Amino acid sequence: MADQRLNLVGDELQALLPVSPDAYPQNVDLIRDLVLVIRLDANTYRAASFLDDRVLGRSTKGAWLPAANVTEAAGQIADPRPLHFIFHTGHVGSTLVSRLLDETGFVLSLREPLPFRAIADVHDALSLPESLLNEQQFGALLDMNLRLWARGYDWTRAVIVKATSSAGRVAGPVLESRPQSRSIYLNLRAEPYLATLLAGNKSEADLRGQGPGRMRRLLGRSPVAPAPLHRLSSGELAALGWLVETMSQQDALRRFPERVLAVDFEDLLANVTDGMDRILGHFGLLRDAQFLAGLGASPALTRYSKAPDLPFPPGARAELLKESRRHNREEIIKGMAWLERLARADDSLAAIAGPRKI
């Protein structure tokens, strides 16, 4: 009986796929060649900080559909919306920007779709013997998701996908496959980035968890061999994160200088109205004077973007950084020194980790 209900839900979702974002491709299973499609609505998209497994609940309706069926449905989409992207280096205001774009009333925001991570992982392995997919299959996976992300509601003038931070490494293939798409790329200078990352209660576990992948990315780009991962302190791990994610930003800017807009988060916070005006203009979206004038009173600026039920009043970030700089002073110094050592040893890293503002 349960299987029968699942099949009925699957048929309903498959019929919805070409015509509505209400059928959402939440996950992919590359081993079984399946796509998990779930039922969402506009309010759920707006509320969700992440479209990974945290969007799933006990009442979520969904079914695993054959990837071939989902690909066929994606090819039947008749009215795709302009599709743009937010890439970022992590903890640099990307969720805030995405929520401010929600407030325009004409942007459908997709925050951190889980398949974006799979796309990045598959792309990393394409040249390796262990790759599950070949180039053509990777292109099909990417195209399927991009087509489905571009669906909108009646009021949707553009869809803007916020990638997870590490997925910025595939900004190039994504933008190459969609010549009309644009992106912003949010970042911070190294020192405030380190202070921000080290302020978190779970920062140590998060930095170590992402460390192996980031170290592989660094070693794939630079002949300089840093100390082994197990010897790096938390401040040095944070510096590793800043360096490799900023590498991805610089790659995207170099490859698509007219289509990728670099945004420093501290500059944005210093003048949210001008910053959002610039972002809307870059995306080719309506720069409504009334919307821009009201940004200073936006509730998004007084709540924690990833958990809007929690307050985050003006000045909270400055206090958080002040406390982190006091409490984590030695680790921040270690991280900055680690960056300086690598910059002295490799000119290509010096161009990124040098004193200039990113």
N, C-alpha and C positions, 0 to 999 in steps of 0.2 A: 504493500500500500504506500509506504514511504517512497519507494522508487517511482511509483506511478505519479505521485504528487510532484516529485522532482522533475519528471519528464514533462508534466503539464506546465510547470514554472519555466522550464527550459524553452518550451515551444513559445510561450508568451514573450520571454526575453529575446529570443532570436527574432521574432517578428518586430519587436521594438527597436532592435539595434540600428537599422538604417534610418529611422525616423525620429528618434528621441534620445537625449542624454539620460533618460530615466533607466535605460539598460546600460550599465556601466561595466567595462572590462576591468575588473579589479586585480586580477592576477593571471599569470601564465605558467603553465607547466610544460617546460620544453621536453621533458622526458616522455610524457604521454601525449604531447601535442594537443593540449587542451587549454581553454581559456575559461577562467571563472568569471561569469557575468552575474552581477547583482542588481537589484532594483533600488534605485535612489530617486530623489526628487530635488527640485531647486533649493528647497530649504535645507536639505541635508548637505548638499554641496557647499552652501554658504556657511553652515555651522562647522563643517569639518576642517580641522587644522591639518589633518593628514588623511590621504586616501589609501593608506596601507591597511594592515589588518586591524588597526584601531577603529576603522569605520564599520567593521562587522559587529553585529549584535545578535542577541538571541532571536529577534524578530526579523532579521534580514532574510529576504528571499533571494535565492540565487541558485545557479546550476553550472556545472562544468560542461562546456560545449566544445565540440570538435573545432580545432583552430581553423580548419578549412571552411566550416560553416560561418564562423565569425569573419574570416577574410572575405568570403562572398558577400556577406551583409555589409561590410565596410565599403565594398566596391559599389554598392547600390545607393549610397548616400547622395541625395540630390541637391542639398542646399548647405554645403559646408560654410562655416564662418571663417573669417580671418583668424589665423592661429599664430600666437606669439608666445614668448617664453620669458620666465625669470630664472636665470642661473645665479648662483651665489656661492660663497665660500664657507657658509655655515655660521649661524649666530650673528648675522649682520642685517637683520631687519627685513628679510624676504617675506616672512609671513605678514608683517605689518603692511608692507607695500601691497601685497596681494589683497589684504582685507580693505585697504583704502580704495583699491580698484573695484572691489565689490560695491562700494558705496556710490559708484557712478550710476548704478542701476542698469548698465548695459553691458557689463563684462561678466562672463561666466568664468570663475576661477577654479582651476583644478590644482589642488595643493598636494604635491609629492605623490603622483600616481606610482604605485608599486611596480608596474611594468617598466618604468623608466630605469629602475635599477637593473632589471634583467637585460634591457637593451645595452646598458653600459657594460655589464659583465660579459655578454656575448661578444660585443665589439672588442673587448680586451683580448679575447681568446681566438679571434678569427685566424690569426697567422700561426696558431699553435696546433700541434697534433691532437690535443685533447678537445679541440673545439667541437661542440655538438652541432653547430650550424656552419654552412658555407656562406660565402658572400651573398649569393642570391637569396638564400633563406633568411639571412640577417636583414637584407633589404625588404623582404616581404613582412617580417616581424615589425620592423620600424614603420613601414608604410601603413600596415593595418592599424597600429596604435595611433599614428598621426591622423589618419582619416577619422577614427572614432573620437579622438579628442576634439576634433573640429566641429562636432555637432553642437547645436545650440537650441535654446528656446526661442519663442517668438520675439522676445525682447533683447536677445543676445546679438550685439553688434560685433563682438570679438570674444574669443576664448583665449585666456592667458594661463598657461601651464607653469606652475612653479615646480621646478625639479628639486629632488633632494641634492644636497651640496655635492656629494661625490659624483653625481651624474653629469656635472659640468664638463667632465672629460670627454663626453660625446656631443658637446655643443656643435662641434664642426660637422659631423655626419648629419645631425638633425637639421641644421640650418642649410646645409648643402642640398638636402632632399626637399626642402621647401623654400624656394627662392624668394617668395613673398613674405616669409616670416621674419620677424625681428626679435631681438631680445635685449633685456638689460642684464647687467652682471654686477651684482652687489658685492662689495668687499670692504675691508678696513685696512688701515695701515697695521704693520706688524705688532707694535706695542699694545695698542688698545685691543687688538684681536686676542693676543695672549692673555691680557687681563680679563677679557670677557670669558674666554674658555675656561680659565682656571678658577673663575668665580663659582662655577656650578657644583652642586653637591655630588653629581655623578660624573664629574669631569675626568677623573682618573680612569675609571672603567671605560668610559667612552673613548678616551684618547688611546688607551691600550688596545681596545677592540678594533679600532680603525687603523692602528699602527702598521700591521703587516701589509695591507693593501697600499697604504701611502708610501711605505718604504719601497715596495716594488715599483711604484710609479716614479719615485725619485731615482732609483737605480737605473731605470729604463731611459732616463733623460740625461744623467750626468755621470762622467767617468770618476768623479770623486766618491770614494767609499766612506760614508760616515760611520760612526761607532755603531755596533750592532744594536738592534732595537731594544734588547733586554737591558742595555746599559744606559738608555736615555731616561732622563728624569721627566717629570710631568711637564715642566716648562719646555724642555727640548721636544717632547712629543707634540706639544701645542705648536711649536715653531715648525715642526715637520708638516703638520696639518696646514698651517698658513702657507707654507712654501709650495706644496704640491697643488693646493686648490688655487693659489694665485697663478701658478703655471698654466692651469687650465684657462683661467680668465685671460691671461696674456695671449695664449694661443688663439682664443676666439676673437679677441680684439685685432690681432695681427691678420687673421684670415678673413674677417668680415668687418673691416673698420667702419663701414657705413651702416651696418645692420646691428652691431652690438654697441650698446651704450654702457660705459663704466659708471657706476654710481657708488660713491663713498658714503657709507651709512651715516657717519658723523656730519658730513656736509648736508645730507638729506634732513637729518634731525634739526640742524641749525636753521633751515628754512623749508618746512614741509610743503608749503604752498608752491614755491618756485620749483622745488624738486619734483613734485607730482605733475606740475605743468610741463616740465621738461620730459618726464616719462610718458605722459599722454601724447605729447607731440611726437615723440620718437615712435610710438606705436601707431601713429596716424589716427588717433581717437579724438573725439570731441573734447575740446578744452573749455568746458562750461564754466563761465565766470562765477556763477552762483555756487557751484560745487566747490571750486577752488577757494572761494572766500570763506566757505563754511568748514574747511578742513581743520582749522585751529580748534574747533569745538567737537571734532569727531570723537566718538566714544572709543574708537580703536586706539587713540593716543593715550588713553587712561586705563586700558586693560592689558593684561598679558596676552599677546597675540596668539600664542599657541594654546592658551587656556583662557578664553575671554571671560569666564566667570570669576577670574582672579584679578584684583585691582593691580595696576602698575602705574601709579600717578606720575605726573611730570617731576623730574628730578630723581626718580628712583634709579634710573640707569647710572646717572652720575655718582650717586651714593654707592651703588653696587661696585662700580669700577674703582672708586676711591678706596673702599674696603678691600677689594681684591689686590690693588697695588700695595696696600699696607701688609696684608696677610701673606701674599704670594710674591713679595718683592724679590726674594732670592731666586725663585723659579723663573720669574719674568726676565731677570738678568741672565740666567743660564740660557734661556731660550733665545734671547737677542744675541748673546755671544755665539751660540751655535750657528745662527744665521750668518753672522759676520765671518766666522771661520770658513763656512762653505762658500761665501761670496768671494773671499780672498783666494780660494783654491780653484774657482771655476768662473770664468768671465760671464758665461751664460746665466749663472745663478746671480752674479753680481748685478746684472741688469734688472733682476726681479727683487732681490733682497737688499739692494742698496738703499741709501737714505731718501730717495725721491718718493713723493707721495703717490700711492696707487689710487 
